[in-house]
Structures are given as structure tokens and as C-alpha cells.
Amino acid sequence: MNENKNRPETTLVEGGRRKEWRRKLVNVPVERASTIQFDSVADMKASKAGLGVYRYGLQGTATHWALSEALTELEPGAAGTTLFSSGLAAITTALLAVLKPGDELLVPDHIYGPTRKFCDTFLKRFGVATRYYDPLVGGGIAALIGSDTRAILLESPGSLTMEVQDVPAICAVAREHGIPTLIDNTWATPLFFPAIAAGVDITILAATKYVGGHADVMLGAVTATAEYFDRIQTLGWDLGHSVSPDDAWLGSRGLRTMAVRLKQHEAGALRIAHWLKERPDVGRVLHPALPECPGHEFWKRDFKGSSGLFAFELKGADAAARAAFVDNLRLFGIGYSWGGYESLAIVVDPFRTVSTPPAPSLVRLHVGLEDPEDLIADLAQAFG
Ligand SMILES: Cc1ncc(COP(=O)(O)O)c(C=O)c1O
């Protein structure tokens, strides 16, 4: 169990940097290994895989343990963290660890597209039914829980349409029913939303985004309570998931500066969101810290900050006009993912099956670490 007493910013610096792993270096080095050599047959037979135990490359080396331990220490109430080769691998393995054929899974309608695809294809074939729910359902989730419901997935805010969920209310209902909750916490990270303390059992990061922070690594992490951690870690090994130590090292490297980067992302995104709000050619600005964002009240109640990702409506713009706006941007790149130091823009056409009213078409921005005034000048010329 995580008994870390430091504040989060200190944990980012200290987390996982055990003396026995880094020796006299500041950073735990990249340790590459498949075979680990034991001292004797007895020693080999006695070894039990786990954090800090050299056994086989699949179970990691100090490079991996350092990142896992730091991420666990950022989540009060967590028992451990399992690393994955992408955020999507982290999500799918965590779901498989708590579901079996015949079960039903509840998923918010604003969920990240590839997660939705996994539910609608693989999980369906595996015999798990997915029931989509309105992300703003809150405690009303109780009415959706049936005799086969075995897990509830959350994503708050949704990474396209930004609705903030009432996480504590959903988790309280789930707990009453003995159902585990899993959250995609990539937008907030544990710095802005320590999910396990809010009542979630399993919290997932696409560490590709703010943990890596430099748009050059694919990485995922699942942090869980004692009830679920072993199950997830063991399933990861059983499925043969493995993370390159170089990538784990890049994750730790990114983590050290995550708090300062997030502060800059936050300030830049807020400056730009407020600037957009004043423009006559902009409709709603869907930024969790702005009152017009659905679920803003839960952001205000539960979150310690906001990150760099938000979306807005271009008033009266059809698909071609939205594409032309994004194409006109010079400092904002066009591309998948987000969370790096650089700004990005995409056009979003959300796919929904249950939420009303239908989600609007949007432009989504990831505000990087550039001077926000330069980004505003770029947006202004693109409107022109
Ligand atoms: C909210 C969210 N979750 C998960 C993922 C998946 O992460 P990865 O790209 O590392 O597989 C993404 C990627 O864009 C995302 O935006």
C-alpha cells in the first residue's frame, strides 16, 4: 500500500529513485534484460515475480519498477502500478482483468474511440455486453445496473467532448453493488485528480500523453487498489505484455517535470479558452474550467487543476470550413494524440449512441508550451 507522505510535486522528483536501483546516479539507468542469471537452481526456484525482484525481462528491471513505484506513490490508496506498451493496452488489459463471458460492462457514451471499438468488437466476441450510458448520469447509474453488470468504466472529462463526470457519485453506487470502477484519467493525471482517493478502484493513464510529455513515446499505466492490482499485473504477464526499458526510462524522465509542464499547459489553455469565448464566430467553449462545459460543477468540486486539452464549436461552420480553419493554423500541428510540449488541433465529429442532445462537431485543441500570445495570433489569422 502506498504510504508516501510527500506532496505530489516532491513525489514527482523522489518517486521510484531508490538508492539500490540508481546507486550513485541521479536517475535509475536503463537496464536492458531478457535473461536474468540466478546464483543457483534453488535461488531460481524460490524467486517470485514482483517489484524489485529480478526474474525475467518480462517482469521488468529497476528501470520499470522506478516508474511504477513513482506512479503508485502519486495515488493515495493505491497498491501498485502495471506498465503497458500503450494507453490502449493498459485500458484493454484492465477491462479483461475484471470481466468474463456473460458479464455486462457500463461505458460512458463519450469514451475514447478505440476503447469503444474494443468493447464493440473484441469484448462482444468474448461474450461481454457493453451498455453505453450518458456521461452525466451521476448517481442515476444505479438504474442501469443489472444482474450481469460487473464493471463500470469512466473517462472524465471525455477527451473529445469534455463532459466531466460525477466520479464520486458513480463510485459510491458501484461500491454498494460490489462492482469495480475503472477510469481513464489521462486528461487530469493524478496531479489534478487523484482518482483512487475519489473512490475509483482502477485508474488508467495513457502515459503517452502528459507523463511522456514530448510526443516521442508510447506507454500506458494501470494503478489499482490491493483488491485488483495483482490480478491486473498477472494478466499483463500472462498476455505477454512488455515495455521497453528505454520507453519506461522516457516515462520517468517525463514524470520529473510533469507538474511544471501541466501548470504551463493549464495557463495557456485557459488564456486561449477565454479568448475564444469572446469571439462572435465561436459557439460553446468546452473547457472543464468554464461554466458552459457540461459537468463543470464536478470539475470545480473534485479537480485541482485543468490541463491543455479542450474543444470549441465554430459557429455555422460546415465540415469543410472546420477543416480549412485547422489547415490554416501554423503553430498547431495536425495529428493524433496530445500531451506533448507542442500544440495540436483536430476536427472532431463525435460518435454517440445514447446521449442527448447529439454531440456537436468541434475543433479540439491541445495547447502546448508555446507562448499563448503566439498561439492566439495563429488562431486569429486562421479565423481570418
Ligand atoms: C483519453 C485517451 N485515452 C487513451 C488513449 C490511448 O493511449 P495510447 O495512444 O497510448 O494508446 C488516448 C490516445 O489518444 C486518449 O486520448
The ligand as a Tripos MOL2 file, in Angstrom:
@<TRIPOS>MOLECULE
LIG
   16    16     1     0     0
SMALL
NO_CHARGES

@<TRIPOS>ATOM
      1 C1         -8.2540    9.6940  -23.4820 C.3       1 LIG1
      2 C2         -7.3050    8.7350  -24.1060 C.ar      1 LIG1
      3 N1         -7.1640    7.5290  -23.5620 N.ar      1 LIG1
      4 C3         -6.3410    6.6120  -24.0850 C.ar      1 LIG1
      5 C4         -5.6140    6.8760  -25.2120 C.ar      1 LIG1
      6 C5         -4.7530    5.8040  -25.7810 C.3       1 LIG1
      7 O1         -3.4150    5.9990  -25.4750 O.3       1 LIG1
      8 P1         -2.2930    5.4370  -26.4500 P.3       1 LIG1
      9 O2         -2.2610    6.3350  -27.6390 O.co2     1 LIG1
     10 O3         -1.0490    5.4840  -25.6170 O.co2     1 LIG1
     11 O4         -2.6720    4.0300  -26.7950 O.co2     1 LIG1
     12 C6         -5.7180    8.1250  -25.8290 C.ar      1 LIG1
     13 C7         -4.9320    8.4340  -27.0450 C.2       1 LIG1
     14 O5         -5.1530    9.4000  -27.7360 O.2       1 LIG1
     15 C8         -6.5980    9.0840  -25.2650 C.ar      1 LIG1
     16 O6         -6.7690   10.2910  -25.8210 O.3       1 LIG1
@<TRIPOS>BOND
     1     1     2 1
     2     2     3 ar
     3     2    15 ar
     4     3     4 ar
     5     4     5 ar
     6     5     6 1
     7     5    12 ar
     8     6     7 1
     9     7     8 1
    10     8     9 2
    11     8    10 1
    12     8    11 1
    13    12    13 1
    14    12    15 ar
    15    13    14 2
    16    15    16 1
@<TRIPOS>SUBSTRUCTURE
     1 LIG1         1 GROUP 0 **** ****
